[in-house]
């Protein structure tokens, strides 16, 4: 029968064989009594017992076959006992018996199918549990199973009692953290967890108090996550191993949706001590590199700085000599002396600002921003460079669109950029006929947040190769140039949220455009 799929494939036990044998013996006895005796009762209904006794042994196919055999025996007994004569009572008894057998057969089949589904479910559950246990035990990540049901009940009780700020509650109750830790027993721990703690007895430990650093706030944040009924928690904390070593760890906990499962919550820990130390070393190295880079930048700027200082210092000398001449007159021209003294003060302040700007580049201090009128700045820069513009016979023109607002910037930085661009324009027109030498500075709106300052010369312009690498460090067309000026100018502007671009004007000459934000951005 097993070969035809009538019996369950599992090996039958002696008990099951006895039960099946008794069922078939009962069926034969019922057939004999129903056929060859005068008992006037629904004996055929007792075939149901045969079906029930065989239910655990037969397959669905076998159950259907047995039900068909029992129904057939009932019909055969009715035919043998009554023949073709109509007996309403006997026919009703037969109908009831057949209905009972069919209903019983269907119930048995439904039960068998549910049993098969349950067996498969249990097998899948066992397989899943084995996979989980293998992953848990063999993982190189430190994993614990901990019972958070007790501490969760405590936290929910606090919510019911009107506690809304768990951190404040912890501050007001010094023993709160210790109480919470004592309510979290460890159910299981894998080998990586024991290795992390350095304690072979950690698997049976009921408290983690001695492993948590006294000043560590991560455990409190974990309690806050449970208190706020969050689905997970992740945070950095410190633990103390059994040998007293402090380690930095990344703690991850996933909370189950079903409250009943809080008795077995998975807790993972990743040792990030070396990573954090490496990051700290990297940040320190980057800070030192940034400082060294600023020092190198200032070193590269030394030639340009000397040139910029030469202008105000030279002007101071000239104004001092002029002042001396006005004083030597008889009588002294005090009005002219006053004007010369004012120019000396102005140029001295200019030299001081340049030095202060250089010192800021070497320090960690943030430069102070101030409202700057670009039109006034251009006029002041023109006045500072008046001597050089006159010696090179260069016409200097400015234009400003109406309604221009002030910008928020470091004044000395913008002036250094302007001086650099105007100096480059002067040098670019060295071979240009004197009557054609001209510098035009325009001030126009760039967008809703910035103002564009354009510096255009009437020189020969720049080649495509030079334009491509113009702002790269050490790119220069001058025999004595360092190639750092434009790179530094662009860096200054970009550090404040601005920009600096270069192109050839359609009517000839080079055009440099810097966009200065009306409100500078800082990193």
HUZITA-V899048 format. One record per residue. PSI is psi in degrees with one decimal (none if undefined). OMEGA is omega in whole degrees, -180 to 180 (* if undefined). D_FIRST is the distance of its C-alpha to the first C-alpha in whole Angstrom. Layout:
{{PSI;OMEGA;D_FIRST} {PSI;OMEGA;D_FIRST}}
//
This chain:
{{-36.2;-179;0} {-30.8;-179;4} {-24.0;-180;5} {9.1;178;5} {26.3;-179;7} {-24.5;-177;6} {144.9;177;6} {142.8;-173;10} {-17.7;180;11} {150.0;178;13} {131.9;-179;13} {136.7;176;12} {161.9;177;16} {-36.7;179;17} {-46.1;-180;18} {-37.7;177;15} {-40.7;178;13} {-41.2;-180;16} {-43.4;180;16} {-40.8;179;13} {-43.3;178;14} {-37.4;180;17} {-44.8;-180;16} {-36.9;176;14} {-39.7;178;17} {-39.8;179;19} {-41.8;179;18} {-41.4;179;19} {-43.4;179;22} {-40.2;179;23} {-41.7;-179;22} {-48.4;-178;24} {-39.2;-178;27} {-26.7;-174;27} {-42.2;-168;27} {11.0;175;29} {168.4;-178;32} {21.0;-180;35} {120.3;-176;34} {70.7;177;35} {169.5;-177;33} {67.4;179;30} {-31.5;-177;27} {-23.8;179;25} {-25.5;-179;25} {-10.2;174;24} {-21.7;177;20} {-36.3;179;21} {-38.5;178;21} {-44.4;179;17} {-42.6;-178;16} {-39.9;-180;18} {-30.6;-178;17} {-3.3;-172;13} {-40.6;-176;15} {-16.1;-174;15} {-38.6;-175;11} {154.5;172;10} {179.9;177;10} {-43.1;179;13} {-43.0;179;11} {-38.4;179;9} {-43.7;178;12} {-40.9;-180;14} {-43.8;179;11} {-40.1;177;12} {-41.4;178;15} {-39.3;178;16} {-44.5;-180;15} {-41.6;178;17} {-40.5;179;20} {-41.6;178;19} {-38.1;179;20} {-44.4;179;23} {-40.5;180;24} {-41.0;178;24} {-41.7;179;26} {-43.0;-180;28} {-39.0;-179;29} {-32.9;-176;29} {-27.1;-173;31} {-15.1;178;34} {-137.1;-179;33} {-0.7;-180;35} {137.4;-180;38} {121.9;177;38} {102.5;-174;38} {-42.2;-178;38} {-44.3;-180;37} {-39.3;179;34} {-39.5;178;33} {-41.2;179;34} {-40.9;178;32} {-42.4;-180;29} {-43.6;179;29} {-42.2;-179;30} {-44.4;180;26} {-42.9;179;25} {-41.8;180;26} {-40.9;180;25} {-40.5;179;22} {-44.9;-180;22} {-44.1;179;24} {-41.4;179;22} {-44.6;-180;19} {-39.5;179;21} {-39.5;179;22} {-42.7;180;19} {-43.5;178;18} {-41.8;179;22} {-39.5;179;21} {-42.1;180;18} {-42.5;177;20} {-37.3;179;23} {-40.9;178;21} {-41.5;178;20} {-41.8;180;24} {-40.3;178;25} {-43.3;179;23} {-40.5;179;24} {-44.7;179;28} {-37.8;179;28} {-42.5;178;27} {-39.7;179;29} {-40.8;178;32} {-41.1;178;31} {-41.5;179;31} {-40.7;179;35} {-39.2;179;36} {-41.2;178;36} {-45.0;179;37} {-44.9;-179;40} {-37.3;178;41} {-45.9;179;41} {-43.2;-179;43} {-45.7;-176;45} {-38.4;-173;45} {-11.3;-177;46} {143.0;176;48} {-0.6;173;52} {135.7;179;53} {117.0;-177;54} {140.2;174;52} {149.5;164;52} {121.3;-177;49} {151.7;-179;52} {104.6;-180;52} {7.9;-176;54} {-40.0;-179;53} {-46.1;-178;56} {-32.7;178;59} {-40.9;178;57} {-40.0;178;58} {-44.8;-178;61} {-39.8;179;62} {-33.6;176;61} {-37.8;177;63} {-38.6;177;66} {-43.6;-180;65} {-30.4;-180;65} {1.8;175;68} {11.9;177;70} {124.2;-180;70} {-26.5;-180;70} {99.7;-176;71} {-33.2;180;69} {-43.8;178;72} {-38.7;178;75} {-39.1;179;73} {-38.1;179;72} {-36.2;-178;76} {-17.9;-179;77} {92.4;-174;74} {-28.4;-178;75} {4.4;-175;72} {-45.8;-177;69} {-45.6;180;68} {-38.1;179;67} {-41.7;180;66} {-44.3;-179;63} {-39.6;-179;62} {-20.1;-179;62} {7.4;-177;59} {84.7;177;57} {152.2;177;55} {123.5;179;53} {-44.9;-180;49} {157.9;177;49} {139.0;-180;51} {177.7;-176;50} {-36.7;-179;51} {-34.6;178;54} {-42.8;178;55} {-35.7;178;56} {-38.3;179;58} {-43.1;-179;59} {-22.8;-178;61} {33.2;-177;61} {112.5;-178;60} {-15.9;179;57} {4.8;-176;57} {-23.5;-178;57} {-33.1;-177;53} {8.2;-178;54} {138.3;180;57} {-3.0;-178;57} {146.9;179;60} {12.7;-174;61} {-42.8;-174;65} {-11.2;179;66} {-14.1;-176;65} {127.8;179;66} {143.1;-174;70} {-37.2;-176;72} {11.9;-177;74} {131.8;-177;71} {2.4;-175;70} {-39.9;-179;66} {-39.7;178;65} {-40.9;178;67} {-33.9;175;66} {-41.9;178;62} {-36.9;178;63} {-39.2;179;64} {-41.5;177;61} {-42.0;180;59} {-38.3;-180;62} {4.0;177;62} {43.2;176;58} {161.3;-176;58} {-18.2;-178;55} {169.7;178;56} {141.3;174;59} {133.4;-179;60} {160.2;177;64} {139.9;180;66} {179.0;180;66} {138.4;175;68} {157.8;178;66} {118.2;-178;67} {174.4;-176;65} {-24.0;179;65} {9.0;176;68} {2.6;180;70} {135.0;177;70} {129.2;180;70} {145.2;174;67} {132.1;-177;67} {153.8;171;63} {117.7;-176;62} {128.2;178;60} {132.6;180;57} {130.7;174;55} {122.4;-177;52} {136.3;-179;52} {152.6;177;49} {-37.2;180;49} {122.3;-178;47} {-31.0;-179;50} {-21.7;-178;47} {5.3;178;46} {-6.7;177;50} {-11.4;177;49} {87.3;-179;47} {133.3;-180;50} {129.0;178;50} {126.7;179;53} {143.7;178;54} {134.0;177;57} {127.3;179;59} {111.6;-178;62} {20.9;-177;65} {-51.8;-178;68} {-37.9;-180;68} {-43.9;-179;68} {-39.9;178;70} {-39.8;179;73} {-40.5;178;72} {-40.8;178;73} {-42.7;178;76} {-38.2;179;77} {-44.7;180;77} {-41.1;178;78} {-42.8;180;81} {-38.9;179;82} {-39.2;178;82} {-42.8;179;84} {-39.2;179;86} {-40.4;179;86} {-42.1;179;87} {-42.5;178;90} {-36.5;179;91} {-40.9;178;90} {-39.0;178;93} {-40.5;179;95} {-37.5;179;95} {-44.2;179;95} {-35.8;177;98} {-41.1;179;99} {-25.3;-180;99} {-2.7;-172;101} {-40.3;-179;104} {-44.7;179;105} {-38.7;180;105} {-42.0;178;106} {-38.0;179;109} {-43.0;-179;110} {-39.1;178;109} {-28.6;-179;111} {-34.5;-180;114} {-56.9;-180;114} {-35.2;180;115} {-40.3;177;117} {-40.1;179;119} {-35.3;178;120} {-42.9;180;120} {-46.6;-179;123} {-44.9;-179;124} {-33.5;177;125} {-41.9;178;126} {-39.8;179;129} {-43.1;179;130} {-40.5;-180;130} {-41.0;-180;132} {-42.7;179;134} {-32.8;178;135} {-30.5;-178;136} {-12.4;178;138} {157.8;180;140} {105.0;0;143} {161.6;179;142} {142.9;177;138} {90.7;-173;136} {-30.8;178;134} {-43.7;178;132} {-37.3;177;131} {-42.1;-179;130} {-41.8;180;128} {-42.5;179;126} {-40.0;179;126} {-39.6;178;125} {-41.0;179;122} {-35.7;177;121} {-44.6;178;121} {-43.1;-179;119} {-47.0;-178;116} {-33.1;176;116} {-42.2;178;115} {-37.5;177;113} {-46.4;179;111} {-39.7;179;111} {-40.3;180;110} {-39.7;179;107} {-44.8;179;106} {-41.9;180;106} {-40.4;178;104} {-40.1;179;101} {-40.3;179;101} {-36.3;178;100} {-34.3;179;98} {-28.0;180;96} {-13.1;-175;96} {175.4;178;95} {-3.3;-176;92} {145.7;179;94} {128.1;180;93} {150.3;-179;96} {127.9;178;98} {152.0;179;97} {154.4;176;100} {130.7;-177;101} {128.4;172;103} {116.5;-176;105} {-34.4;178;104} {-44.4;178;107} {-37.0;-179;109} {-41.3;179;107} {-42.7;179;108} {-42.6;179;112} {-40.9;179;112} {-38.1;177;110} {-41.1;-180;112} {-38.3;-180;115} {-34.4;-176;114} {13.1;-177;114} {-41.8;-179;117} {-46.2;-179;119} {-38.6;177;116} {-39.3;180;116} {-43.7;-179;120} {-31.7;-178;120} {8.1;176;118} {50.4;-177;119} {129.9;175;116} {133.2;-177;116} {121.2;-177;113} {146.7;176;112} {150.6;175;110} {140.9;-178;108} {129.8;176;106} {148.5;-179;104} {150.8;174;105} {23.8;-179;103} {132.0;180;102} {164.8;173;101} {157.3;175;101} {157.8;176;98} {109.9;-172;97} {173.5;171;97} {109.2;-171;99} {-46.3;-175;102} {-33.0;179;103} {-46.1;179;100} {-38.7;-179;100} {-36.9;177;104} {-40.6;178;103} {-46.3;179;101} {-44.9;180;103} {-41.3;-180;106} {-44.4;-179;103} {-41.7;-180;103} {-38.9;177;107} {-43.5;178;108} {-40.1;180;105} {-40.8;178;107} {-45.8;-178;110} {-31.5;-179;109} {-21.1;-178;107} {19.4;-178;111} {-36.3;-178;113} {2.6;-180;113} {137.7;177;114} {143.1;-174;117} {-37.6;-176;119} {-13.0;-179;119} {-2.2;-176;116} {123.5;-177;114} {139.1;174;112} {128.2;-180;110} {122.2;177;108} {122.3;-178;106} {144.8;179;104} {113.1;-176;102} {159.2;177;100} {138.7;179;97} {-45.5;177;94} {-162.1;-178;91} {-15.2;-174;91} {-0.3;-175;91} {169.4;178;93} {138.2;-179;96} {131.1;174;97} {116.7;-180;100} {135.2;176;101} {110.5;-177;103} {137.9;176;104} {173.9;-180;107} {29.2;180;109} {-164.2;-175;108} {-5.4;-177;106} {-169.8;-176;103} {146.5;178;100} {165.1;-179;98} {-37.5;180;94} {-42.4;-180;93} {-42.3;180;95} {-34.9;-177;94} {-36.2;-175;90} {21.6;-173;91} {-39.2;-174;94} {6.2;176;92} {144.4;179;91} {143.2;176;92} {15.7;173;95} {118.8;-178;95} {150.5;174;99} {3.3;-178;102} {142.6;-179;104} {-34.5;-178;106} {8.3;-177;106} {153.0;177;103} {-20.9;-178;100} {22.6;-179;98} {-17.4;-172;97} {-54.7;-177;99} {-37.0;178;97} {-41.6;180;93} {-39.8;178;95} {-45.2;178;96} {-41.4;179;93} {-41.1;178;91} {-47.4;-177;93} {-43.9;-179;93} {-30.7;178;89} {-24.6;179;89} {11.2;179;90} {10.3;180;88} {-162.2;-179;90} {163.2;178;90} {124.6;-180;93} {162.8;-180;93} {146.7;178;95} {173.7;173;96} {130.2;-180;99} {148.0;-178;101} {-27.5;-179;101} {9.6;179;105} {153.7;179;105} {169.9;179;104} {149.3;179;102} {119.4;174;100} {131.4;-179;98} {122.7;174;97} {136.3;177;96} {122.1;-178;94} {120.8;178;95} {145.1;178;92} {-26.3;172;94} {109.8;-174;92} {145.3;178;91} {137.8;180;87} {146.5;172;87} {none;*;84}}
//
